[in-house]
Amino acid sequence: MKQDKVVWSLALLLAMPGWVCAAEAQSPTAIQRMQLSAFGGVSGVYTGLSGGKNFSVTAGVDLALPPVVHLRPTVEVRGTYPTDHGLVDSQESALAGLRVDFPVGHRLHPYGDFLLGRGQMNYGKFGYLYNNFQYILTTTVVYSPGAGIDFDIGDHFGVKADVQFQRWGSTPTSSGTIYSKVGTAGLVYRFDFNRYGGR
């Protein structure tokens, strides 16, 4: 009986450091239930109209909400702006919507998103002729499902790779719609408003 007590006492002593480490590891997550981050990068855009292509810049802000069953919902706002007119057309947009992260470990954050908002297409320097009508610009609602991955390279910084598939309406095509593809590579900065431990 005495021997059993000694064994249990030793087992408890050996287990205690693991419990302390686990508690310490969980404390930042418990304190920082929401997180704000910003990102910016360069984008290659296949506009979906007569082989049109753009080189653009993309920037945005994410507000990560408390995790739900190993998933992390995030509210995202982003904008994409072309650096030139494009030979055929150029697309600029301001979008917002929901993103869902699927964290893998502490550094890898794959995600899927669905965004929508306002888009504007400018048709080259001289417009775009379709059905005897010269299009200069059109505006429309843009629907943009996509996916990407963020990889943390420090406490605050990370890198991003992102692809969006976008539906544009009010376009000079027989269907009145086009589908563009936007690939983005960039940097992420995570703000920390929940300093703890006196740091």
KEDRENDO-389317 format. One record per atom (N, C-alpha, C): atom name; x, y, z. Coordinates in Angstrom, 2 decimals, padded with zeros to 5 digits. Example, Ala and Ser with C-alpha at 12.3 -4.5 7.8 and 13.67 -1.06 7.14 Angstrom:
BEGIN
N;013.19;-005.69;007.80
CA;012.30;-004.50;007.80
C;013.20;-003.30;007.80
N;012.85;-002.25;007.08
CA;013.67;-001.06;007.14
C;012.90;000.03;007.87
This chain:
BEGIN
N;000.83;-001.20;000.00
CA;000.00;000.00;000.00
C;000.87;001.25;000.00
N;001.89;001.25;000.87
CA;002.80;002.37;000.95
C;003.56;002.56;-000.36
N;003.91;001.40;-000.98
CA;004.63;001.44;-002.25
C;003.76;002.08;-003.35
N;002.45;001.80;-003.35
CA;001.53;002.40;-004.32
C;001.48;003.92;-004.16
N;001.47;004.37;-002.92
CA;001.42;005.81;-002.67
C;002.67;006.50;-003.21
N;003.82;005.86;-003.03
CA;005.08;006.43;-003.53
C;005.04;006.52;-005.05
N;004.57;005.45;-005.71
CA;004.49;005.42;-007.17
C;003.57;006.53;-007.68
N;002.40;006.68;-007.04
CA;001.46;007.73;-007.45
C;002.03;009.13;-007.21
N;002.73;009.30;-006.11
CA;003.35;010.59;-005.81
C;004.39;010.95;-006.85
N;005.23;009.96;-007.23
CA;006.24;010.20;-008.26
C;005.60;010.52;-009.60
N;004.53;009.81;-009.92
CA;003.83;010.04;-011.19
C;003.26;011.46;-011.26
N;002.70;011.91;-010.12
CA;002.16;013.27;-010.08
C;003.26;014.32;-010.23
N;004.40;014.09;-009.56
CA;005.52;015.02;-009.66
C;006.06;015.10;-011.08
N;006.14;013.94;-011.75
CA;006.64;013.92;-013.12
C;005.67;014.58;-014.09
N;004.38;014.49;-013.80
CA;003.37;015.05;-014.70
C;003.21;016.55;-014.55
N;003.56;017.09;-013.38
CA;003.32;018.51;-013.12
C;004.01;019.46;-014.10
N;005.28;019.24;-014.48
CA;005.88;020.17;-015.44
C;005.14;020.22;-016.76
N;004.63;019.08;-017.21
CA;003.87;019.06;-018.45
C;002.59;019.87;-018.34
N;001.92;019.77;-017.17
CA;000.69;020.55;-016.97
C;001.00;022.04;-016.96
N;002.09;022.42;-016.31
CA;002.46;023.84;-016.25
C;002.78;024.37;-017.65
N;003.55;023.58;-018.43
CA;003.89;024.01;-019.79
C;002.66;024.13;-020.66
N;001.74;023.18;-020.51
CA;000.52;023.22;-021.30
C;-000.30;024.45;-020.95
N;-000.37;024.76;-019.64
CA;-001.13;025.93;-019.22
C;-000.50;027.21;-019.76
N;000.85;027.26;-019.73
CA;001.53;028.45;-020.24
C;001.32;028.59;-021.74
N;001.34;027.45;-022.45
CA;001.16;027.49;-023.90
C;-000.23;027.94;-024.28
N;-001.22;027.62;-023.43
CA;-002.59;027.97;-023.74
C;-002.96;029.39;-023.33
N;-002.19;029.98;-022.44
CA;-002.60;031.28;-021.91
C;-002.66;032.37;-022.97
N;-001.70;032.48;-023.94
CA;-001.85;033.54;-024.94
C;-003.11;033.39;-025.77
N;-003.45;032.14;-026.12
CA;-004.66;031.90;-026.89
C;-005.89;032.31;-026.11
N;-005.87;032.00;-024.79
CA;-007.02;032.33;-023.96
C;-007.18;033.84;-023.85
N;-006.03;034.57;-023.81
CA;-006.11;036.02;-023.68
C;-006.49;036.66;-025.00
N;-005.82;036.23;-026.09
CA;-006.04;036.85;-027.39
C;-007.05;036.05;-028.19
N;-008.31;036.27;-027.89
CA;-009.39;035.53;-028.56
C;-009.65;036.07;-029.96
N;-009.35;037.34;-030.19
CA;-009.51;037.94;-031.51
C;-008.17;038.52;-031.94
N;-007.94;038.56;-033.25
CA;-006.66;039.06;-033.73
C;-006.84;039.86;-035.01
N;-006.17;041.01;-035.06
CA;-006.22;041.87;-036.22
C;-004.93;041.74;-037.02
N;-005.04;041.60;-038.33
CA;-003.85;041.53;-039.18
C;-004.11;042.31;-040.46
N;-003.02;042.70;-041.11
CA;-003.09;043.41;-042.39
C;-002.16;042.71;-043.37
N;-002.49;042.79;-044.66
CA;-001.63;042.16;-045.66
C;-001.55;043.02;-046.91
N;-000.50;042.83;-047.66
CA;-000.32;043.51;-048.92
C;000.54;042.67;-049.84
N;000.32;042.80;-051.13
CA;001.10;042.00;-052.06
C;000.88;042.40;-053.50
N;001.48;041.65;-054.39
CA;001.33;041.87;-055.83
C;000.46;040.75;-056.40
N;-000.31;041.10;-057.43
CA;-001.27;040.15;-057.99
C;-001.13;040.08;-059.51
N;-001.25;038.88;-060.02
CA;-001.39;038.67;-061.45
C;-002.84;038.36;-061.73
N;-003.45;039.08;-062.66
CA;-004.88;038.95;-062.93
C;-005.10;038.51;-064.38
N;-005.80;037.41;-064.55
CA;-006.30;037.01;-065.86
C;-007.75;037.45;-065.90
N;-008.04;038.49;-066.66
CA;-009.33;039.17;-066.54
C;-010.50;038.38;-067.11
N;-010.24;037.42;-067.98
CA;-011.34;036.65;-068.56
C;-011.95;037.27;-069.79
N;-011.40;038.39;-070.26
CA;-011.93;039.06;-071.45
C;-010.85;039.12;-072.52
N;-011.02;038.35;-073.58
CA;-010.10;038.37;-074.74
C;-008.63;038.25;-074.35
N;-008.33;037.40;-073.37
CA;-006.95;037.18;-072.95
C;-006.34;038.31;-072.16
N;-007.16;039.20;-071.60
CA;-006.65;040.34;-070.85
C;-005.89;039.93;-069.60
N;-004.82;040.69;-069.30
CA;-004.01;040.44;-068.11
C;-003.68;041.77;-067.44
N;-003.60;041.74;-066.11
CA;-003.21;042.91;-065.32
C;-002.10;042.53;-064.36
N;-001.26;043.51;-064.05
CA;-000.37;043.42;-062.89
C;-000.93;044.40;-061.87
N;-001.26;043.91;-060.69
CA;-002.00;044.73;-059.71
C;-001.37;044.64;-058.33
N;-001.82;045.53;-057.45
CA;-001.47;045.45;-056.03
C;-002.75;045.14;-055.26
N;-002.60;044.32;-054.23
CA;-003.74;043.93;-053.38
C;-003.38;044.18;-051.93
N;-004.30;044.75;-051.17
CA;-004.09;044.98;-049.74
C;-005.39;044.73;-049.00
N;-005.28;044.35;-047.73
CA;-006.50;044.08;-046.98
C;-006.27;043.98;-045.49
N;-007.36;043.79;-044.77
CA;-007.35;043.66;-043.31
C;-008.22;042.47;-042.93
N;-007.74;041.69;-041.96
CA;-008.48;040.54;-041.44
C;-008.72;040.72;-039.95
N;-009.94;040.43;-039.50
CA;-010.24;040.38;-038.07
C;-010.64;038.94;-037.75
N;-009.72;038.21;-037.11
CA;-009.97;036.82;-036.76
C;-010.82;036.75;-035.49
N;-011.88;035.97;-035.54
CA;-012.81;035.81;-034.43
C;-012.41;034.60;-033.59
N;-013.04;034.40;-032.42
CA;-012.68;033.23;-031.60
C;-012.88;031.92;-032.35
N;-011.97;030.95;-032.17
CA;-012.07;029.66;-032.87
C;-013.35;028.91;-032.53
N;-013.82;028.13;-033.51
CA;-015.00;027.28;-033.33
C;-014.64;025.89;-033.84
N;-014.51;024.93;-032.94
CA;-014.22;023.53;-033.28
C;-013.03;023.44;-034.25
N;-011.88;023.97;-033.85
CA;-010.63;023.91;-034.62
C;-010.67;024.71;-035.92
N;-011.71;025.50;-036.13
CA;-011.77;026.41;-037.28
C;-011.78;027.83;-036.75
N;-011.25;028.75;-037.54
CA;-011.24;030.15;-037.09
C;-011.90;031.04;-038.13
N;-013.14;031.50;-037.85
CA;-013.79;032.43;-038.77
C;-013.12;033.80;-038.72
N;-013.06;034.45;-039.87
CA;-012.39;035.73;-039.99
C;-013.19;036.64;-040.91
N;-013.32;037.89;-040.52
CA;-013.94;038.89;-041.38
C;-012.83;039.57;-042.18
N;-012.97;039.60;-043.50
CA;-011.91;040.16;-044.34
C;-012.43;041.28;-045.23
N;-011.59;042.31;-045.39
CA;-011.82;043.39;-046.35
C;-010.56;043.52;-047.19
N;-010.72;043.57;-048.51
CA;-009.54;043.70;-049.37
C;-009.86;044.51;-050.62
N;-008.82;045.10;-051.17
CA;-008.96;045.84;-052.41
C;-007.85;045.47;-053.37
N;-008.15;045.48;-054.66
CA;-007.16;045.22;-055.70
C;-007.20;046.36;-056.70
N;-006.01;046.87;-057.03
CA;-005.92;048.01;-057.94
C;-004.86;047.74;-058.99
N;-005.19;047.90;-060.29
CA;-004.22;047.63;-061.35
C;-003.17;048.74;-061.44
N;-001.95;048.35;-061.79
CA;-000.88;049.35;-061.92
C;-000.86;049.98;-063.31
N;-001.61;049.42;-064.26
CA;-001.70;050.02;-065.61
C;-003.09;049.75;-066.19
N;-003.34;050.24;-067.39
CA;-004.66;050.09;-068.00
C;-004.89;048.68;-068.56
N;-003.83;047.94;-068.82
CA;-003.98;046.65;-069.47
C;-004.22;046.84;-070.96
N;-003.82;045.89;-071.77
CA;-004.01;045.99;-073.21
C;-005.47;045.84;-073.60
N;-006.23;045.03;-072.85
CA;-007.65;044.80;-073.14
C;-008.53;045.51;-072.13
N;-008.31;045.20;-070.85
CA;-009.10;045.79;-069.78
C;-008.31;045.74;-068.49
N;-008.75;046.50;-067.50
CA;-008.17;046.43;-066.17
C;-009.29;046.38;-065.15
N;-009.04;045.63;-064.08
CA;-010.08;045.40;-063.07
C;-009.62;045.93;-061.72
N;-010.47;046.71;-061.07
CA;-010.22;047.13;-059.70
C;-011.45;046.79;-058.87
N;-011.21;046.43;-057.62
CA;-012.35;045.97;-056.80
C;-012.10;046.28;-055.33
N;-013.20;046.39;-054.59
CA;-013.20;046.50;-053.13
C;-014.19;045.45;-052.63
N;-013.69;044.46;-051.88
CA;-014.49;043.30;-051.50
C;-014.44;043.08;-049.99
N;-015.46;042.43;-049.48
CA;-015.50;042.05;-048.07
C;-016.27;040.74;-047.95
N;-016.00;040.01;-046.87
CA;-016.71;038.76;-046.67
C;-016.12;037.92;-045.56
N;-016.40;036.63;-045.62
CA;-016.00;035.70;-044.57
C;-014.89;034.79;-045.05
N;-013.92;034.62;-044.20
CA;-012.81;033.69;-044.44
C;-012.81;032.68;-043.29
N;-012.48;031.43;-043.57
CA;-012.40;030.40;-042.53
C;-011.01;029.78;-042.58
N;-010.26;029.89;-041.48
CA;-008.93;029.30;-041.38
C;-009.01;027.87;-040.87
N;-008.10;027.03;-041.37
CA;-007.97;025.65;-040.92
C;-006.54;025.46;-040.42
N;-006.24;025.95;-039.20
CA;-004.84;025.97;-038.73
C;-004.22;024.57;-038.70
N;-002.96;024.50;-039.18
CA;-002.18;023.27;-039.14
C;-000.92;023.60;-038.33
N;-000.88;023.17;-037.08
CA;000.22;023.57;-036.21
C;000.10;025.03;-035.84
N;001.24;025.64;-035.48
CA;001.22;027.03;-035.03
C;001.52;028.02;-036.14
N;002.12;027.57;-037.23
CA;002.59;028.51;-038.25
C;001.80;028.47;-039.57
N;001.22;027.35;-039.88
CA;000.58;027.16;-041.17
C;-000.92;027.40;-041.06
N;-001.46;028.30;-041.92
CA;-002.87;028.67;-041.85
C;-003.51;028.62;-043.24
N;-003.88;027.44;-043.72
CA;-004.67;027.39;-044.95
C;-006.07;027.91;-044.70
N;-006.71;028.46;-045.74
CA;-008.04;029.03;-045.56
C;-008.83;029.01;-046.85
N;-010.13;029.15;-046.69
CA;-011.04;029.37;-047.81
C;-011.84;030.62;-047.51
N;-012.28;031.32;-048.55
CA;-013.05;032.54;-048.30
C;-014.12;032.73;-049.37
N;-015.07;033.59;-049.04
CA;-016.06;034.03;-050.01
C;-016.27;035.52;-049.80
N;-015.93;036.31;-050.82
CA;-015.99;037.76;-050.74
C;-016.93;038.30;-051.81
N;-017.48;039.45;-051.56
CA;-018.24;040.15;-052.61
C;-018.14;041.64;-052.38
N;-018.39;042.38;-053.46
CA;-018.30;043.83;-053.36
C;-018.42;044.48;-054.72
N;-017.86;045.67;-054.84
CA;-017.98;046.46;-056.05
C;-016.72;046.33;-056.89
N;-016.93;046.16;-058.20
CA;-015.81;046.12;-059.12
C;-016.01;047.07;-060.28
N;-014.90;047.56;-060.80
CA;-014.94;048.44;-061.98
C;-013.96;047.93;-063.02
N;-014.43;047.84;-064.27
CA;-013.58;047.45;-065.38
C;-013.38;048.65;-066.30
N;-012.13;048.96;-066.56
CA;-011.77;050.00;-067.52
C;-011.22;049.30;-068.77
N;-011.69;049.71;-069.94
CA;-011.38;048.97;-071.16
C;-010.26;049.62;-071.96
N;-009.02;049.32;-071.55
CA;-007.85;049.80;-072.26
C;-007.80;051.30;-072.38
N;-006.90;051.80;-073.23
CA;-006.77;053.24;-073.44
C;-007.82;053.78;-074.40
N;-008.31;052.92;-075.27
CA;-009.22;053.39;-076.32
C;-010.60;052.73;-076.26
N;-010.90;052.06;-075.15
CA;-012.18;051.40;-075.02
C;-012.18;050.01;-075.66
N;-013.34;049.36;-075.62
CA;-013.49;048.00;-076.15
C;-014.74;047.96;-077.00
N;-014.59;047.62;-078.26
CA;-015.71;047.62;-079.20
C;-016.42;046.27;-079.16
N;-017.73;046.30;-078.89
CA;-018.53;045.08;-078.89
C;-019.94;045.42;-079.37
N;-020.41;044.68;-080.38
CA;-021.74;044.92;-080.96
C;-021.94;046.40;-081.33
N;-020.94;046.96;-081.98
CA;-020.99;048.36;-082.45
C;-021.14;049.38;-081.32
N;-020.74;048.98;-080.12
CA;-020.78;049.89;-078.98
C;-019.39;049.95;-078.35
N;-018.90;051.14;-078.09
CA;-017.57;051.32;-077.52
C;-017.68;051.40;-076.00
N;-017.18;050.35;-075.33
CA;-017.20;050.32;-073.87
C;-015.97;051.05;-073.33
N;-016.20;051.95;-072.39
CA;-015.11;052.67;-071.73
C;-014.88;052.10;-070.33
N;-015.96;051.97;-069.57
CA;-015.88;051.32;-068.25
C;-017.25;050.79;-067.86
N;-017.24;049.78;-067.01
CA;-018.48;049.25;-066.42
C;-018.24;048.98;-064.94
N;-019.31;049.04;-064.17
CA;-019.23;048.67;-062.75
C;-020.23;047.55;-062.47
N;-019.93;046.73;-061.50
CA;-020.76;045.58;-061.22
C;-020.49;045.05;-059.81
N;-021.36;044.15;-059.35
CA;-021.10;043.39;-058.14
C;-020.16;042.24;-058.52
N;-019.14;042.02;-057.72
CA;-018.17;040.95;-057.95
C;-018.35;039.89;-056.87
N;-018.45;038.63;-057.30
CA;-018.50;037.48;-056.38
C;-017.17;036.77;-056.47
N;-016.55;036.51;-055.30
CA;-015.17;036.04;-055.31
C;-014.91;034.94;-054.28
N;-015.15;033.67;-054.64
CA;-014.69;032.58;-053.78
C;-013.20;032.35;-054.01
N;-012.51;031.89;-052.99
CA;-011.07;031.68;-053.15
C;-010.49;030.84;-052.03
N;-009.17;030.69;-052.08
CA;-008.44;029.90;-051.09
C;-007.01;030.41;-051.03
N;-006.35;030.11;-049.92
CA;-004.97;030.55;-049.80
C;-004.30;029.92;-048.59
N;-003.10;030.40;-048.33
CA;-002.35;029.89;-047.19
C;-001.46;031.00;-046.65
N;-001.46;031.16;-045.32
CA;-000.54;032.07;-044.63
C;000.47;031.23;-043.86
N;001.74;031.64;-043.90
CA;002.78;030.94;-043.16
C;003.51;031.95;-042.29
N;003.44;031.76;-040.96
CA;004.07;032.68;-040.03
C;005.59;032.49;-040.05
N;006.32;033.61;-040.15
CA;007.78;033.55;-040.10
C;008.31;034.26;-038.85
N;007.42;034.60;-037.95
CA;007.78;035.24;-036.69
C;006.53;035.52;-035.90
N;006.67;036.24;-034.78
CA;005.51;036.56;-033.95
C;004.52;037.47;-034.66
N;005.03;038.34;-035.54
CA;004.18;039.33;-036.19
C;004.07;039.16;-037.70
N;005.11;038.65;-038.34
CA;005.15;038.63;-039.80
C;004.87;037.24;-040.37
N;004.30;037.24;-041.57
CA;004.05;036.00;-042.29
C;004.06;036.27;-043.78
N;004.03;035.19;-044.56
CA;003.93;035.30;-046.02
C;002.60;034.68;-046.46
N;002.10;035.15;-047.60
CA;000.78;034.76;-048.08
C;000.84;034.34;-049.53
N;000.08;033.29;-049.87
CA;-000.21;032.92;-051.25
C;-001.71;032.74;-051.35
N;-002.34;033.35;-052.37
CA;-003.81;033.43;-052.39
C;-004.29;033.39;-053.84
N;-005.40;032.68;-054.07
CA;-006.03;032.63;-055.39
C;-007.51;032.93;-055.24
N;-008.03;033.81;-056.09
CA;-009.45;034.15;-056.09
C;-010.03;033.89;-057.49
N;-011.24;033.34;-057.52
CA;-011.98;033.13;-058.76
C;-013.19;034.06;-058.74
N;-013.23;035.00;-059.66
CA;-014.21;036.08;-059.56
C;-015.20;036.08;-060.72
N;-016.45;036.38;-060.37
CA;-017.51;036.53;-061.38
C;-017.85;038.00;-061.51
N;-017.70;038.54;-062.73
CA;-018.01;039.93;-063.04
C;-019.20;039.98;-063.98
N;-020.14;040.88;-063.72
CA;-021.28;041.09;-064.61
C;-021.13;042.38;-065.41
N;-022.17;042.69;-066.17
CA;-022.22;043.93;-066.98
C;-021.01;044.05;-067.91
N;-020.66;042.95;-068.55
CA;-019.47;042.94;-069.40
C;-019.85;042.82;-070.88
N;-018.98;043.26;-071.78
CA;-019.26;043.18;-073.22
C;-019.02;041.78;-073.79
N;-019.85;040.84;-073.34
CA;-019.82;039.47;-073.82
C;-021.26;039.02;-074.08
N;-021.42;037.90;-074.77
CA;-022.78;037.43;-075.09
C;-023.56;037.07;-073.84
N;-022.87;036.57;-072.81
CA;-023.55;036.21;-071.56
C;-023.67;037.38;-070.59
N;-022.89;038.43;-070.83
CA;-022.90;039.56;-069.90
C;-022.06;039.34;-068.66
N;-021.35;038.22;-068.60
CA;-020.50;037.93;-067.45
C;-019.15;037.42;-067.92
N;-018.14;037.61;-067.08
CA;-016.83;036.99;-067.29
C;-016.34;036.44;-065.96
N;-015.36;035.55;-066.03
CA;-014.79;034.93;-064.84
C;-013.28;035.18;-064.87
N;-012.80;035.89;-063.88
CA;-011.38;036.21;-063.82
C;-010.71;035.41;-062.71
N;-009.38;035.34;-062.81
CA;-008.57;034.63;-061.81
C;-007.50;035.60;-061.31
N;-007.36;035.65;-059.98
CA;-006.41;036.57;-059.35
C;-005.49;035.76;-058.44
N;-004.20;035.78;-058.73
CA;-003.21;035.13;-057.88
C;-002.37;036.18;-057.17
N;-002.23;036.07;-055.84
CA;-001.55;037.08;-055.04
C;-000.47;036.45;-054.18
N;000.68;037.10;-054.12
CA;001.75;036.74;-053.19
C;002.10;037.98;-052.40
N;002.24;037.83;-051.07
CA;002.49;039.02;-050.28
C;002.94;038.74;-048.87
N;002.91;039.78;-048.05
CA;003.32;039.72;-046.65
C;002.12;040.00;-045.74
N;002.16;039.42;-044.55
CA;001.12;039.60;-043.54
C;001.76;040.17;-042.28
N;001.09;041.13;-041.66
CA;001.52;041.65;-040.36
C;000.40;041.46;-039.35
N;000.70;040.79;-038.24
CA;-000.28;040.53;-037.19
C;-000.05;041.49;-036.02
N;-001.09;042.25;-035.70
CA;-001.01;043.17;-034.57
C;-001.21;042.40;-033.27
N;-000.64;042.93;-032.19
CA;-000.80;042.32;-030.88
C;-001.22;043.39;-029.88
N;-002.53;043.40;-029.57
CA;-003.07;044.35;-028.60
C;-003.27;043.69;-027.23
N;-002.72;042.49;-027.06
CA;-002.96;041.72;-025.83
C;-001.64;041.33;-025.20
N;-000.78;042.30;-024.95
CA;000.49;042.00;-024.33
C;000.26;041.46;-022.93
N;001.07;040.48;-022.54
CA;000.88;039.87;-021.24
C;002.27;039.63;-020.63
N;002.26;039.36;-019.35
CA;003.52;039.05;-018.66
C;004.46;040.25;-018.58
N;003.92;041.47;-018.72
CA;004.74;042.65;-018.57
C;005.55;042.99;-019.80
N;005.41;042.23;-020.92
CA;006.20;042.51;-022.13
C;005.47;043.47;-023.04
